[in-house]
Amino acid sequence: MSEILGNGIEPALLGAGLTLAGVAAGWLISMLSQRGASRSAQRGAAALEARQLAVRSVIALDDFVGACQAAVNDTAEFNPADPTEFVFHAEDPRLFLPRDAEWSVMKPDIAEQLLWMPNRIRNVLDGLDSLDIVPPGFDDLFERREEDFSRLGIHALDLIETISFEYAFPKPERPSYYDPRQDFQGRIDKILDARNRGRKVGFLLKNDDESNITPLFPKRRREAAFSALDTDPKA
C-alpha cells in the first residue's frame, strides 16, 4: 500500500515543483522585461529632452549670430553739434539661453560651452566699456567692437555646427546670399590687415591724456549691458 502511495506522491510533488518553478521563472522574466522596458523608456525620454534642448539652444545661438551681424554692420551716428557724442543704432548682442533647461541631459562638453557663452559676451562688453572713448581715436572702439562681435559670432556658428552634428539635426537654413561666417571673417581679416599696416608705417594716434586742458564734460560711456541670464526672454 505504501509503495502504491509513494509511487503516486513523488510524481505529484515533482509536478508541483516544476509548476512552481515555471511560475517563478515567468514572474522573473516578466519583471526583468518590465525593468528593461522602463529603462529603455527613460533613456528614450532623456534622449528626446536632450535633443529638444539642443534645438532650442541652436535657435538661441542663431538669433545671437544675427544680433552680432547687426552690430558689426552698424555705423555710429555722431552728434553734429558735439563730435564727442555718438550713438549706435543696433543694440549690443545678447544671448538668451533656455532658462528652464536641465543641462545635465546634454553631453557635458557641449553644455559647458553653452554655459560659458554669456560670460564670454559679458567680458567683451566689459572690455569695450573700459575703453577711453574720446576723440579723435576713440581708443579704437569702433574697430574693436566690430572685431569682438565678429569673433563672438564665429564662435556661436562653431557651436551651432557642433550641436547640430552631435544631435543629428540640420543646421539653420539661410539664403544663398547670406553667409555670416564669411562676413565675420572678412571683417576680422580687414581689421588685422589695417592694424598691421599701421604698425609698419609707425602710425600712432595722439593720446588725449597728454593734453593739460581739463575737460568740461564727463566722458560718455555706453550703458552697461545685461547678461543673457538677467532678462527673462519670455517676458
C-alpha positions as CSV (number, residue, x, y, z in Angstrom):
1,M,0.0,0.0,0.0
2,S,2.8,2.4,1.0
3,E,4.6,1.6,-2.3
4,I,1.5,2.5,-4.2
5,L,1.0,5.8,-2.3
6,G,4.7,6.5,-2.6
7,N,4.8,6.0,-6.3
8,G,1.8,8.4,-6.7
9,I,3.1,11.2,-4.4
10,E,6.6,11.6,-5.8
11,P,5.4,12.5,-9.4
12,A,2.8,14.8,-7.9
13,L,5.4,16.7,-5.9
14,L,7.7,16.8,-8.8
15,G,4.9,18.2,-11.0
16,A,4.1,20.8,-8.4
17,G,7.7,21.8,-8.1
18,L,8.0,22.1,-11.8
19,T,4.9,24.2,-11.9
20,L,6.1,26.5,-9.1
21,A,9.5,26.9,-10.8
22,G,7.7,27.7,-14.1
23,V,5.6,30.4,-12.3
24,A,8.7,31.8,-10.6
25,A,10.6,31.9,-13.9
26,G,7.8,33.5,-15.7
27,W,7.4,36.2,-12.9
28,L,11.2,36.8,-13.0
29,I,11.2,37.2,-16.8
30,S,8.2,39.5,-16.6
31,M,9.9,41.7,-14.0
32,L,13.2,41.8,-16.0
33,S,11.2,42.7,-19.1
34,Q,9.3,45.5,-17.3
35,R,12.5,46.9,-15.9
36,G,14.2,46.8,-19.3
37,A,11.2,48.5,-20.9
38,S,11.2,51.1,-18.2
39,R,14.9,51.8,-18.5
40,S,14.5,52.0,-22.3
41,A,11.7,54.4,-22.0
42,Q,13.7,56.6,-19.6
43,R,16.7,56.6,-21.9
44,G,14.3,57.5,-24.8
45,A,12.8,60.3,-22.8
46,A,16.2,61.6,-21.8
47,A,17.4,61.5,-25.4
48,L,14.3,63.4,-26.6
49,E,14.8,66.0,-23.8
50,A,18.4,66.4,-24.8
51,R,17.6,66.8,-28.5
52,Q,14.9,69.3,-27.8
53,L,17.2,71.3,-25.6
54,A,19.9,71.2,-28.3
55,V,17.4,72.5,-30.9
56,R,16.3,75.4,-28.5
57,S,20.0,76.2,-27.9
58,V,20.8,76.3,-31.6
59,I,17.9,78.6,-32.2
60,A,19.1,81.0,-29.4
61,L,22.6,80.9,-30.9
62,D,21.3,81.6,-34.4
63,D,19.4,84.6,-33.0
64,F,22.7,85.7,-31.4
65,V,24.6,85.4,-34.7
66,G,22.0,87.7,-36.3
67,A,22.4,90.2,-33.5
68,C,26.2,90.1,-33.9
69,Q,26.0,90.8,-37.6
70,A,23.6,93.7,-37.0
71,A,26.1,95.2,-34.5
72,V,29.1,94.6,-36.8
73,N,27.3,96.3,-39.7
74,D,26.2,99.2,-37.6
75,T,27.7,102.6,-38.1
76,A,27.9,105.1,-35.2
77,E,25.9,108.3,-35.7
78,F,27.7,111.4,-34.4
79,N,26.0,114.5,-33.0
80,P,26.8,117.3,-35.4
81,A,26.9,119.8,-32.6
82,D,29.2,117.7,-30.5
83,P,31.7,115.3,-32.1
84,T,32.3,113.6,-28.8
85,E,28.7,112.3,-28.7
86,F,27.6,109.3,-30.8
87,V,25.1,106.5,-30.7
88,F,24.8,103.0,-32.2
89,H,21.6,102.0,-33.9
90,A,22.0,98.3,-33.1
91,E,21.8,97.1,-29.5
92,D,24.7,95.0,-28.1
93,P,24.2,91.3,-28.9
94,R,22.7,89.3,-26.2
95,L,22.2,85.5,-25.9
96,F,19.0,84.2,-24.4
97,L,19.7,80.6,-23.4
98,P,16.7,78.5,-22.2
99,R,16.2,79.4,-18.6
100,D,14.2,76.3,-17.6
101,A,16.8,73.9,-19.1
102,E,18.1,70.7,-17.4
103,W,21.7,71.0,-18.8
104,S,22.7,67.6,-17.4
105,V,20.8,65.8,-20.1
106,M,23.2,67.2,-22.7
107,K,26.8,66.0,-23.2
108,P,29.0,67.8,-20.6
109,D,31.4,69.4,-23.0
110,I,28.6,70.9,-25.1
111,A,26.6,72.0,-22.0
112,E,29.7,73.7,-20.6
113,Q,30.5,75.5,-23.9
114,L,26.9,76.9,-23.9
115,L,27.0,77.9,-20.3
116,W,30.3,79.8,-20.9
117,M,28.9,81.9,-23.7
118,P,27.1,84.5,-21.5
119,N,30.4,85.0,-19.7
120,R,32.3,85.5,-23.0
121,I,29.8,88.1,-24.1
122,R,29.9,89.9,-20.7
123,N,33.7,90.1,-20.8
124,V,33.6,91.6,-24.3
125,L,31.1,94.2,-23.3
126,D,33.0,95.0,-20.1
127,G,36.2,95.3,-22.2
128,L,34.5,97.8,-24.6
129,D,33.2,99.8,-21.7
130,S,36.7,100.1,-20.3
131,L,38.0,101.9,-23.4
132,D,38.8,105.6,-23.2
133,I,36.3,106.6,-25.9
134,V,37.3,110.2,-26.6
135,P,38.2,111.8,-30.0
136,P,39.9,111.7,-32.2
137,G,40.8,108.0,-31.9
138,F,38.1,106.8,-29.5
139,D,40.6,104.2,-28.3
140,D,39.8,102.1,-31.4
141,L,36.3,101.5,-30.1
142,F,34.7,101.0,-33.5
143,E,37.3,98.6,-34.8
144,R,37.4,96.6,-31.5
145,R,33.6,96.4,-31.4
146,E,33.4,95.1,-34.9
147,E,36.2,92.6,-34.4
148,D,35.0,91.3,-31.0
149,F,31.4,90.8,-32.1
150,S,32.7,89.1,-35.3
151,R,34.7,86.7,-33.2
152,L,31.7,86.0,-30.9
153,G,29.5,85.4,-34.0
154,I,32.0,82.9,-35.4
155,H,32.2,81.1,-32.0
156,A,28.4,80.9,-32.0
157,L,28.4,79.5,-35.5
158,D,31.0,76.9,-34.4
159,L,28.8,75.8,-31.6
160,I,25.8,75.6,-33.9
161,E,27.7,73.2,-36.1
162,T,29.0,71.1,-33.2
163,I,25.5,70.7,-31.6
164,S,23.7,70.1,-34.9
165,F,26.3,67.3,-35.8
166,E,26.2,65.8,-32.3
167,Y,22.4,65.5,-32.2
168,A,21.9,64.8,-35.9
169,F,19.6,67.6,-37.0
170,P,20.0,70.1,-39.8
171,K,21.7,73.5,-39.2
172,P,19.6,76.6,-39.5
173,E,18.7,77.4,-43.2
174,R,20.0,80.6,-44.7
175,P,19.5,82.2,-48.1
176,S,22.4,81.5,-50.5
177,Y,23.4,85.2,-50.4
178,Y,23.6,85.3,-46.6
179,D,26.8,83.9,-45.2
180,P,27.5,85.4,-41.7
181,R,30.7,83.4,-41.2
182,Q,32.2,84.8,-44.4
183,D,31.2,88.4,-43.4
184,F,32.6,88.0,-39.9
185,Q,35.9,86.5,-41.1
186,G,36.3,89.1,-43.8
187,R,35.9,91.9,-41.3
188,I,38.4,90.4,-38.9
189,D,41.0,90.0,-41.7
190,K,40.5,93.5,-42.9
191,I,40.9,95.0,-39.4
192,L,44.0,92.9,-38.7
193,D,45.5,93.9,-42.0
194,A,44.9,97.6,-41.4
195,R,46.3,97.2,-37.9
196,N,49.5,95.6,-39.2
197,R,49.9,98.1,-41.9
198,G,49.5,100.9,-39.4
199,R,52.3,99.4,-37.2
200,K,54.6,99.1,-40.2
201,V,54.4,102.8,-41.0
202,G,54.6,103.7,-37.4
203,F,51.2,105.4,-37.4
204,L,50.1,106.4,-33.9
205,L,47.1,108.4,-32.7
206,K,47.8,111.2,-30.3
207,N,46.9,110.2,-26.7
208,D,44.4,112.7,-25.4
209,D,45.8,112.2,-21.9
210,E,48.8,114.3,-23.0
211,S,46.6,117.4,-23.0
212,N,46.8,119.7,-20.0
213,I,43.3,121.0,-20.5
214,T,40.7,119.9,-18.0
215,P,37.6,118.5,-19.9
216,L,34.4,120.3,-19.2
217,F,32.2,117.3,-20.0
218,P,32.4,113.9,-18.4
219,K,33.4,111.0,-20.6
220,R,30.4,109.3,-22.1
221,R,30.1,105.5,-21.9
222,R,27.6,103.1,-23.2
223,E,25.0,101.8,-20.8
224,A,26.1,98.6,-19.1
225,A,24.7,95.6,-21.0
226,F,22.7,93.0,-19.2
227,S,23.8,89.4,-19.0
228,A,21.9,86.9,-21.0
229,L,20.6,85.5,-17.7
230,D,19.4,88.8,-16.3
231,T,16.4,89.1,-18.5
232,D,13.6,86.6,-19.0
233,P,13.2,86.1,-22.7
234,K,9.6,85.0,-22.1
235,A,8.7,88.4,-20.7
